[in-house]
């Protein structure tokens, strides 16, 4: 669990391979369900934070037989969706 995240942008890249799905939960900020196929594929998402967030657990749940990888990054600044 991350103790706190400053205002800015969280970038989440997920790769999975195998038949099924992977569910990524970024605390109360976002939940992504990613379909997985036999061919490895990468999904990229961003979350804009206007203020600091406290206690942000990150969890991954995948179907049996799924191989997955997760990368989470942060950068200053964010732009709200248009």
KACORHU-V586589 format. One record per residue. N is the residue number from 1. RES is the residue in three letters. PHI is phi as a letter, one per 20 degrees, with the letter a starting at -180 (* if undefined). PSI is psi in whole degrees, 0 to 359 (none if undefined). Layout:
n & res & phi & psi
N & RES & PHI & PSI
N & RES & PHI & PSI
This chain:
n & res & phi & psi
1 & UNK & * & 139
2 & UNK & e & 129
3 & UNK & f & 315
4 & UNK & b & 153
5 & UNK & c & 128
6 & UNK & f & 162
7 & UNK & g & 141
8 & UNK & q & 212
9 & UNK & c & 128
10 & UNK & e & 129
11 & UNK & d & 131
12 & UNK & c & 117
13 & UNK & d & 131
14 & UNK & c & 134
15 & UNK & c & 139
16 & UNK & b & 155
17 & UNK & b & 140
18 & UNK & p & 162
19 & UNK & e & 121
20 & UNK & q & 216
21 & UNK & b & 162
22 & UNK & c & 134
23 & UNK & d & 124
24 & UNK & d & 126
25 & UNK & d & 122
26 & UNK & d & 83
27 & UNK & l & 224
28 & UNK & e & 5
29 & UNK & e & 318
30 & UNK & a & 153
31 & UNK & c & 129
32 & UNK & d & 131
33 & UNK & d & 120
34 & UNK & d & 121
35 & UNK & f & 140
36 & UNK & d & 145
37 & UNK & c & 176
38 & UNK & f & 328
39 & UNK & e & 128
40 & UNK & g & 138
41 & UNK & b & 148
42 & UNK & d & 138
43 & UNK & d & 139
44 & UNK & c & 131
45 & UNK & c & 153
46 & UNK & c & 146
47 & UNK & c & 119
48 & UNK & e & 128
49 & UNK & d & 123
50 & UNK & e & 348
51 & UNK & b & 165
52 & UNK & f & 142
53 & UNK & d & 139
54 & UNK & d & 147
55 & UNK & l & 78
56 & UNK & d & 94
57 & UNK & f & 147
58 & UNK & d & 124
59 & UNK & c & 150
60 & UNK & c & 130
61 & UNK & c & 128
62 & UNK & c & 153
63 & UNK & f & 156
64 & UNK & g & 135
65 & UNK & n & 358
66 & UNK & e & 135
67 & UNK & d & 129
68 & UNK & c & 160
69 & UNK & b & 150
70 & UNK & c & 135
71 & UNK & c & 130
72 & UNK & c & 131
73 & UNK & c & 172
74 & UNK & b & 146
75 & UNK & b & 154
76 & UNK & f & 150
77 & UNK & n & 152
78 & UNK & b & 154
79 & UNK & d & 125
80 & UNK & f & 153
81 & UNK & g & 148
82 & UNK & e & none
